[in-house]
């Protein structure tokens, strides 16, 4: 048996899914390096430990050691070399230095070319989030169309629901544009 037509519940579900998309975008943006040291920079890194791939933050404690330095305190001293290699091979352009169980990760100043690359990556993340929003809107529109086809809701209710879904989508696209503009400014600030 199909669920009863409830445009308000559908809108709330869409809003929840769009909020989730925004959270994902914010996490992706945190992984992009700006001029400041942030533990979030190293969070996407995965390390092979004991034959399994684990997120870096599950095998080490990441902290800020100064404006241009991150400290990685490895939980198991025997895995320090694997963590150091994972950071070096992460594609972030970092050169970690191991000192026993602690790995110091100096953050070199960003070049203009690297800033442009980071800005392009941020734009890619933003576009991916917009695609996800449009997918949520499409799902909602399909649900409304199915309700209308089965005569569960009237033509006017369907039009109103579709308009509300488009308005909601437009609001979230603007939020993404604002978040991207802020991140781009942050990346390009020397």
N, C-alpha and C positions, 0 to 999 in steps of 0.2 A: 504494500500500500504506500502510495506517494505521500510525502509530507504536505500538509495544507499550505496554500499559498500565503506567504507572509512577507510582503515587501520590506517591512521594517526589520525583520530578522535577517533577511538577505542583505540589507544595507549594513547592518551591524557586523555581519560576517565579513563583508567586503572591507569594511573599515578596519577590522582586526587583521585581516590579511595584508592590507596596505600598510598598517602600522608595523607589521612584521618585516615588510620589504624595506621600510625606512630604517629599522634597527639594523638589518643586514648591511645596508649601505653605510651606515655610521661605522660599523665594525670594519668594513672594507677600507673606509677612509682613514681609520686609526692606523691601519697597517702601512699607509703611505707616509714616507718620511718627510718631515718638514725640517725647519732649522733647529728644532728642539729635540732633546732626547726624550723618548717615551717608551715604556715597556711594551706598549701595544705594537711597536714596530717589529718586535721579534715573535709575537704571538702566532703568526701564520706558519712559522718554521716548524717542520716535522723532523724528528730525530729517530734513527733506527737504534733501538735499545733492546737487547735480548731477543733479537729476531723479529721484533714488532715495531711498527711505526707509531710514534707517540708525539703529541704536541709538545713543544719545548717547555711550555709552562707546567707540564705534568712531570717533567724530569729535573726541573731547575727553578730556582726563584730568580725572577728578573727584577732589577731595581735600577734607579737612576743614580749614577755615581758622580754627577756633575752636569754642567750644561751640554757637554759634548761627549758624554761617556755613559755607557750602560754596563752594569755588572750582572753577570749570570753566575749564581751560586748553584752548582750541580749537586743534587742530593747524593748521588753515588759517585765517589771519586773516580772509580774505574771507568765511568762513562764520560768523563770530561773531554777526552779526545774526540769521541763521536759527536758531542755537542759542538765543539769547536769546528769540526769539519762541516757539520750541518749549517752553522751560521755562515761560514766562509762560502759554502756552495749555494746559499739561498738566493743569489742573484740580486742582493741588496747592495753589493759593492762594499761589504764590510770586511775588515781584517782583524778578527779576534785574537787576543793574546792570552794564553792560558797561564795561570799562576796557581798550580795545585788544583784545588776544587773550585776556584774562582776563575771566571773568564772575563777579562775586561774587553769591552767592545767600543773602541773609539769611533766616533761618528765624524767622518771627514766632512768639510764644508761642501755644500752642494754646488755643482757647476751649473751654468746656465743651461747646458744641454740636458743634464740630469733633471733639472727643474721642469724643462719642457716635457721630458719623458713621463715624469710623475703627474704632470697636468693632464697629459693624454690618457694615462691610466685612470685618473680620477674621472675623466670624461667618459671612459669606457664603463666604469662602475655605474655612473649616473645613467647612462643609456640602458644598461642592463636592468637597472631598477625601474626605469620607465617602461621597458618591455614587460616586466613582471606586473606592473600596475595595469597595463593594457590587457594582459591575460586575465587578471582578476575581473576587470570590467567586462571582458568578453564572456566569462563564465556567468556573471550576473545577468547580462543581456540574454544569454541563451536560456537561463532559468525563467526569466520573464516571458520570453517568446514561447516557451513550453507551456507556461501557465495560461497565456493568452490563447494558444492553439487549442488547449483543452477546455477553454471557456471557464477557467477557474477565476480569472480576473477580467475586468472589462478593458476595452480599448483605452479609455481615459486613464485607468489605473496603470496600465502598461506604459503609456506615454509618460505619465508622471514619474513612475519608477525609473524608466530609462533616463529621463532628464536628471533625476537626483543622482543616478549612478555616474553620469557624465560630469556633473558638477563636483562630485566627490573625487573623481579621477583627476579633474583639472586642479583641484586644491592640492592633491598630493604631488602632481607634476610640478607645481610651483614650489612646494617644499623641497623637492629634489633639486630644482634649479637654484634655490637659495643656498642649500647645503653645498652644492658644487661650487657656487661662486665664492663662498666662504673658504672652502678647502683650497681652491685655486689661488685665492689671495694669500692664504697661509703658505702655500708651497712657493709662491713667487716672491714672498717677502724675504729680503736678504738680511 
